[in-house]
Protein backbone atom coordinates (compact mmCIF):
# COMPACT_ATOMS: atom_id res chain seq x y z
CA UNK A 1 0.00 0.00 0.00
CA UNK A 2 1.34 3.43 -0.97
CA UNK A 3 1.83 5.64 2.14
CA UNK A 4 -0.27 8.82 2.15
CA UNK A 5 0.86 12.02 3.82
CA UNK A 6 -2.28 14.03 4.76
CA UNK A 7 -0.28 17.24 5.26
CA UNK A 8 1.33 16.94 1.82
CA UNK A 9 -2.06 16.30 0.24
CA UNK A 10 -3.56 19.33 1.98
CA UNK A 11 -0.68 21.60 0.93
CA UNK A 12 -0.82 20.28 -2.64
CA UNK A 13 -4.56 20.94 -2.84
CA UNK A 14 -4.08 24.44 -1.43
CA UNK A 15 -1.28 25.13 -3.92
CA UNK A 16 -3.47 24.01 -6.82
CA UNK A 17 -6.38 26.13 -5.55
CA UNK A 18 -4.14 29.22 -5.45
CA UNK A 19 -2.95 28.42 -8.98
CA UNK A 20 -6.55 28.16 -10.22
CA UNK A 21 -7.36 31.52 -8.62
CA UNK A 22 -4.30 33.03 -10.31
CA UNK A 23 -5.49 31.74 -13.69
CA UNK A 24 -8.96 33.18 -13.09
CA UNK A 25 -7.41 36.51 -12.10
CA UNK A 26 -5.23 36.50 -15.22
CA UNK A 27 -8.28 35.89 -17.42
CA UNK A 28 -10.16 38.73 -15.70
CA UNK A 29 -7.17 41.02 -16.29
CA UNK A 30 -7.06 40.09 -19.99
CA UNK A 31 -10.79 40.77 -20.37
CA UNK A 32 -10.38 44.12 -18.61
CA UNK A 33 -7.54 45.04 -20.97
CA UNK A 34 -9.88 44.49 -23.94
CA UNK A 35 -12.38 47.03 -22.62
CA UNK A 36 -11.63 50.65 -23.56
CA UNK A 37 -12.50 52.29 -20.24
CA UNK A 38 -10.58 49.78 -18.12
CA UNK A 39 -7.67 49.80 -20.61
CA UNK A 40 -7.15 53.53 -19.95
CA UNK A 41 -7.23 52.85 -16.22
CA UNK A 42 -4.63 50.07 -16.61
CA UNK A 43 -2.44 52.22 -18.87
CA UNK A 44 -2.16 54.88 -16.15
CA UNK A 45 -0.91 52.23 -13.73
CA UNK A 46 1.00 50.05 -16.19
CA UNK A 47 3.82 49.18 -13.79
CA UNK A 48 1.50 48.01 -11.09
CA UNK A 49 -0.68 45.97 -13.46
CA UNK A 50 2.41 44.68 -15.25
CA UNK A 51 3.78 43.23 -12.03
CA UNK A 52 0.33 41.82 -11.22
CA UNK A 53 0.15 40.16 -14.66
CA UNK A 54 3.60 38.60 -14.18
CA UNK A 55 2.61 37.30 -10.74
CA UNK A 56 -0.71 35.88 -12.00
CA UNK A 57 0.96 34.27 -15.03
CA UNK A 58 3.59 32.60 -12.86
CA UNK A 59 0.94 31.38 -10.43
CA UNK A 60 -1.17 30.03 -13.30
CA UNK A 61 1.60 27.79 -14.67
CA UNK A 62 0.78 24.71 -12.50
CA UNK A 63 -2.89 24.85 -13.52
CA UNK A 64 -2.01 25.31 -17.18
CA UNK A 65 0.40 22.36 -16.98
CA UNK A 66 -2.31 20.27 -15.34
CA UNK A 67 -4.76 21.19 -18.11
CA UNK A 68 -2.13 20.25 -20.69
CA UNK A 69 -1.63 16.85 -19.03
CA UNK A 70 -5.38 16.25 -19.08
CA UNK A 71 -5.57 17.23 -22.74
CA UNK A 72 -2.66 14.94 -23.66
CA UNK A 73 -4.30 12.11 -21.70
CA UNK A 74 -7.61 12.67 -23.50
CA UNK A 75 -5.91 12.71 -26.91
CA UNK A 76 -4.02 9.50 -26.07
CA UNK A 77 -7.19 7.76 -24.92
CA UNK A 78 -8.92 8.84 -28.10
CA UNK A 79 -6.05 7.49 -30.21
CA UNK A 80 -6.18 4.19 -28.28
CA UNK A 81 -9.91 3.72 -28.90
CA UNK A 82 -10.58 4.44 -32.59
CA UNK A 83 -13.44 3.28 -34.78
CA UNK A 84 -12.15 1.24 -37.70
CA UNK A 85 -12.69 2.82 -41.11
CA UNK A 86 -11.92 -0.41 -42.95
CA UNK A 87 -12.19 -4.10 -42.14
CA UNK A 88 -9.15 -5.54 -40.33
CA UNK A 89 -8.00 -9.15 -39.94
CA UNK A 90 -6.13 -10.29 -36.82
CA UNK A 91 -5.23 -13.94 -37.25
CA UNK A 92 -8.56 -15.83 -37.24
CA UNK A 93 -10.45 -12.75 -36.03
CA UNK A 94 -12.09 -10.37 -38.52
CA UNK A 95 -13.06 -6.87 -37.39
CA UNK A 96 -15.66 -5.27 -39.71
CA UNK A 97 -15.51 -1.61 -40.68
CA UNK A 98 -17.16 0.58 -38.03
CA UNK A 99 -16.00 -1.62 -35.15
CA UNK A 100 -14.82 0.25 -32.04
CA UNK A 101 -11.56 -1.04 -30.59
CA UNK A 102 -9.57 -0.28 -27.44
CA UNK A 103 -5.82 -0.92 -27.61
CA UNK A 104 -3.24 -1.33 -24.86
CA UNK A 105 -0.48 0.73 -26.49
CA UNK A 106 0.33 2.54 -29.73
CA UNK A 107 4.12 2.37 -29.83
CA UNK A 108 6.56 -0.57 -29.57
CA UNK A 109 7.63 -1.31 -25.99
CA UNK A 110 9.46 -4.02 -24.08
CA UNK A 111 8.65 -5.74 -20.81
CA UNK A 112 11.06 -5.96 -17.88
CA UNK A 113 12.77 -9.00 -19.40
CA UNK A 114 13.38 -7.20 -22.69
CA UNK A 115 10.74 -9.05 -24.70
CA UNK A 116 8.76 -6.90 -27.16
CA UNK A 117 5.15 -6.19 -26.26
CA UNK A 118 2.28 -6.20 -28.71
CA UNK A 119 1.18 -2.76 -29.88
CA UNK A 120 -1.38 -1.25 -32.21
CA UNK A 121 -4.23 -3.56 -33.15
CA UNK A 122 -2.16 -6.53 -31.98
CA UNK A 123 -2.59 -5.17 -28.43
CA UNK A 124 -6.38 -4.83 -28.66
CA UNK A 125 -8.07 -5.44 -25.31
CA UNK A 126 -11.71 -4.67 -26.10
CA UNK A 127 -13.81 -4.80 -29.25
CA UNK A 128 -17.39 -3.55 -29.63
CA UNK A 129 -19.22 -4.70 -32.75
CA UNK A 130 -21.85 -1.95 -32.52
CA UNK A 131 -22.26 -1.39 -36.26
CA UNK A 132 -22.19 -5.01 -37.43
CA UNK A 133 -22.10 -8.19 -35.31
CA UNK A 134 -18.75 -9.92 -35.18
CA UNK A 135 -18.29 -13.60 -35.96
CA UNK A 136 -16.15 -15.56 -33.50
CA UNK A 137 -16.07 -19.35 -33.77
CA UNK A 138 -19.25 -19.14 -35.83
CA UNK A 139 -21.11 -17.16 -33.14
CA UNK A 140 -22.61 -13.70 -33.57
CA UNK A 141 -20.86 -11.53 -31.00
CA UNK A 142 -21.71 -8.10 -29.59
CA UNK A 143 -18.43 -7.47 -27.76
CA UNK A 144 -15.10 -9.13 -27.04
CA UNK A 145 -12.69 -8.51 -24.15
CA UNK A 146 -9.14 -9.89 -24.17
CA UNK A 147 -7.08 -10.14 -20.99
CA UNK A 148 -3.53 -10.81 -22.16
CA UNK A 149 -2.26 -11.12 -18.58
CA UNK A 150 -4.55 -14.06 -17.80
CA UNK A 151 -4.96 -15.46 -21.30
CA UNK A 152 -8.73 -14.97 -21.05
CA UNK A 153 -11.27 -13.92 -23.69
CA UNK A 154 -14.77 -12.84 -22.69
CA UNK A 155 -17.56 -12.59 -25.26
CA UNK A 156 -21.09 -11.17 -25.16
CA UNK A 157 -23.20 -13.32 -27.48
CA UNK A 158 -26.25 -12.24 -29.45
CA UNK A 159 -27.72 -15.75 -29.64
CA UNK A 160 -27.58 -18.96 -27.64
CA UNK A 161 -24.71 -21.20 -28.74
CA UNK A 162 -23.72 -24.81 -28.13
CA UNK A 163 -20.08 -24.76 -27.06
CA UNK A 164 -18.20 -27.97 -26.36
CA UNK A 165 -21.58 -29.59 -25.75
CA UNK A 166 -22.91 -26.92 -23.35
CA UNK A 167 -25.96 -24.87 -24.39
CA UNK A 168 -24.69 -21.39 -23.43
CA UNK A 169 -27.06 -18.47 -22.97
CA UNK A 170 -26.50 -14.96 -24.42
CA UNK A 171 -27.75 -13.43 -21.15
CA UNK A 172 -24.29 -13.61 -19.55
CA UNK A 173 -20.73 -13.38 -20.83
CA UNK A 174 -18.98 -16.47 -22.16
CA UNK A 175 -15.27 -16.83 -21.42
CA UNK A 176 -12.50 -18.81 -23.11
CA UNK A 177 -8.87 -19.41 -22.26
CA UNK A 178 -6.14 -19.16 -24.89
CA UNK A 179 -2.35 -19.65 -24.96
CA UNK A 180 -0.42 -16.61 -23.73
CA UNK A 181 0.68 -14.39 -26.58
CA UNK A 182 -1.64 -16.02 -29.14
CA UNK A 183 -5.12 -14.53 -28.68
CA UNK A 184 -6.04 -14.61 -32.36
CA UNK A 185 -5.59 -18.35 -32.97
CA UNK A 186 -9.21 -19.26 -32.28
CA UNK A 187 -8.63 -22.99 -32.78
CA UNK A 188 -6.64 -22.95 -29.51
CA UNK A 189 -9.45 -21.36 -27.50
CA UNK A 190 -11.07 -23.54 -24.81
CA UNK A 191 -14.35 -22.82 -23.06
CA UNK A 192 -13.73 -21.55 -19.52
CA UNK A 193 -17.20 -20.58 -18.29
CA UNK A 194 -20.71 -19.76 -19.44
CA UNK A 195 -24.29 -19.58 -18.17
CA UNK A 196 -26.63 -22.23 -19.53
CA UNK A 197 -29.98 -21.56 -21.17
CA UNK A 198 -32.75 -21.96 -18.53
CA UNK A 199 -34.17 -25.47 -18.58
CA UNK A 200 -30.92 -27.05 -19.77
CA UNK A 201 -30.58 -30.68 -18.75
CA UNK A 202 -27.52 -31.61 -16.72
CA UNK A 203 -27.08 -34.93 -14.88
CA UNK A 204 -30.61 -35.96 -15.85
CA UNK A 205 -32.29 -32.84 -14.43
CA UNK A 206 -33.72 -29.84 -16.32
CA UNK A 207 -32.56 -27.03 -14.04
CA UNK A 208 -35.13 -24.21 -13.86
CA UNK A 209 -32.91 -21.37 -12.68
CA UNK A 210 -29.61 -19.85 -13.70
CA UNK A 211 -26.93 -22.50 -14.07
CA UNK A 212 -23.27 -21.66 -14.65
CA UNK A 213 -20.56 -23.96 -15.97
CA UNK A 214 -16.83 -23.67 -15.21
CA UNK A 215 -13.91 -25.68 -16.54
CA UNK A 216 -12.12 -27.05 -13.47
CA UNK A 217 -9.44 -28.84 -15.43
CA UNK A 218 -9.21 -30.31 -18.90
CA UNK A 219 -12.11 -32.75 -19.24
CA UNK A 220 -13.69 -31.90 -15.85
CA UNK A 221 -16.44 -29.35 -15.24
CA UNK A 222 -18.12 -27.67 -12.28
CA UNK A 223 -21.82 -26.85 -12.67
CA UNK A 224 -23.34 -24.39 -10.17
CA UNK A 225 -27.12 -24.57 -10.17
CA UNK A 226 -27.80 -21.47 -8.05
CA UNK A 227 -30.47 -20.95 -5.41
CA UNK A 228 -33.56 -22.06 -7.34
CA UNK A 229 -34.84 -25.33 -5.78
CA UNK A 230 -34.84 -28.44 -7.98
CA UNK A 231 -35.54 -32.15 -7.58
CA UNK A 232 -32.27 -34.06 -7.66
CA UNK A 233 -31.41 -37.57 -6.43
CA UNK A 234 -34.91 -37.74 -4.93
CA UNK A 235 -34.28 -34.63 -2.81
CA UNK A 236 -35.56 -31.05 -3.05
CA UNK A 237 -32.28 -29.14 -2.95
CA UNK A 238 -30.75 -25.79 -3.88
CA UNK A 239 -27.28 -24.25 -4.22
CA UNK A 240 -26.16 -27.41 -5.98
CA UNK A 241 -22.61 -27.94 -7.25
CA UNK A 242 -22.04 -30.79 -9.69
CA UNK A 243 -18.74 -32.16 -10.96
CA UNK A 244 -18.92 -33.95 -14.31
CA UNK A 245 -16.53 -35.07 -17.03
CA UNK A 246 -18.68 -33.46 -19.76
CA UNK A 247 -22.17 -32.22 -20.69
CA UNK A 248 -23.43 -35.78 -21.14
CA UNK A 249 -20.71 -37.37 -19.05
CA UNK A 250 -20.68 -39.19 -15.75
CA UNK A 251 -21.54 -37.39 -12.50
CA UNK A 252 -18.37 -37.57 -10.42
CA UNK A 253 -19.50 -35.71 -7.30
CA UNK A 254 -22.14 -33.27 -6.08
CA UNK A 255 -23.16 -31.21 -3.06
CA UNK A 256 -25.96 -28.83 -2.11
CA UNK A 257 -28.38 -28.00 0.68
CA UNK A 258 -31.95 -29.01 1.42
CA UNK A 259 -34.52 -26.53 0.12
CA UNK A 260 -37.16 -27.79 2.58
CA UNK A 261 -37.34 -29.85 5.76
CA UNK A 262 -36.94 -33.57 5.11
CA UNK A 263 -37.89 -36.77 6.93
CA UNK A 264 -35.55 -39.45 5.62
CA UNK A 265 -35.60 -42.83 7.28
CA UNK A 266 -35.36 -42.30 11.03
CA UNK A 267 -33.80 -38.85 10.63
CA UNK A 268 -35.43 -35.44 10.34
CA UNK A 269 -33.42 -32.64 8.71
CA UNK A 270 -34.29 -28.92 8.63
CA UNK A 271 -34.10 -26.78 5.50
CA UNK A 272 -30.56 -25.59 4.86
CA UNK A 273 -28.93 -28.89 5.87
CA UNK A 274 -25.89 -29.57 3.71
CA UNK A 275 -25.99 -32.77 1.71
CA UNK A 276 -23.57 -34.40 -0.71
CA UNK A 277 -22.53 -37.64 -2.29
CA UNK A 278 -20.34 -39.79 -0.05
CA UNK A 279 -18.97 -43.17 -1.13
CA UNK A 280 -22.04 -43.81 -3.28
CA UNK A 281 -24.44 -42.81 -0.49
CA UNK A 282 -25.80 -39.57 0.99
CA UNK A 283 -24.07 -37.51 3.68
CA UNK A 284 -26.15 -34.98 5.63
CA UNK A 285 -24.29 -32.28 7.56
CA UNK A 286 -26.71 -30.17 9.67
CA UNK A 287 -25.87 -26.62 10.65
CA UNK A 288 -25.07 -26.29 14.36
CA UNK A 289 -27.78 -23.66 14.97
CA UNK A 290 -30.49 -25.85 13.40
CA UNK A 291 -29.61 -29.48 14.25
CA UNK A 292 -31.08 -32.63 12.77
CA UNK A 293 -33.17 -34.93 14.97
CA UNK A 294 -33.19 -38.68 15.44
CA UNK A 295 -36.92 -39.51 15.48
CA UNK A 296 -36.32 -42.75 17.36
CA UNK A 297 -34.98 -41.01 20.45
CA UNK A 298 -36.29 -37.52 19.81
CA UNK A 299 -32.83 -36.16 20.51
CA UNK A 300 -30.99 -33.72 18.24
CA UNK A 301 -27.79 -34.75 16.50
CA UNK A 302 -24.81 -33.15 18.22
CA UNK A 303 -23.03 -30.29 16.43
CA UNK A 304 -20.10 -31.02 14.09
CA UNK A 305 -21.48 -34.45 13.16
CA UNK A 306 -22.59 -35.74 9.76
CA UNK A 307 -25.02 -38.59 9.09
CA UNK A 308 -24.43 -41.08 6.26
CA UNK A 309 -27.52 -42.82 4.82
CA UNK A 310 -28.15 -45.02 1.82
CA UNK A 311 -30.78 -44.31 -0.83
CA UNK A 312 -33.41 -46.18 1.22
CA UNK A 313 -32.79 -43.99 4.28
CA UNK A 314 -30.93 -46.52 6.43
CA UNK A 315 -28.37 -44.86 8.71
CA UNK A 316 -24.90 -46.16 7.84
CA UNK A 317 -22.97 -44.14 10.37
CA UNK A 318 -22.50 -40.83 12.16
CA UNK A 319 -19.09 -39.22 11.73
CA UNK A 320 -17.25 -36.12 12.95
CA UNK A 321 -17.29 -33.49 10.21
CA UNK A 322 -13.50 -33.35 10.07
CA UNK A 323 -13.32 -37.08 9.28
CA UNK A 324 -15.57 -36.79 6.21
CA UNK A 325 -14.16 -33.56 4.79
CA UNK A 326 -16.92 -31.21 5.96
CA UNK A 327 -15.65 -27.74 6.86
CA UNK A 328 -17.77 -25.33 8.87
CA UNK A 329 -16.77 -21.97 7.37
CA UNK A 330 -18.92 -20.07 9.84
CA UNK A 331 -16.53 -21.15 12.58
CA UNK A 332 -13.36 -20.54 10.59
CA UNK A 333 -14.43 -17.08 9.44
CA UNK A 334 -16.19 -15.21 12.27
Order of alpha helices (4+ residues) and beta strands (2+ residues): alpha-alpha-alpha-beta-beta-beta-beta-beta-beta-beta-beta-beta-beta-beta-beta-beta-beta-beta-beta-beta-beta-beta-beta-beta-beta-beta-beta-beta-beta-beta-beta-alpha
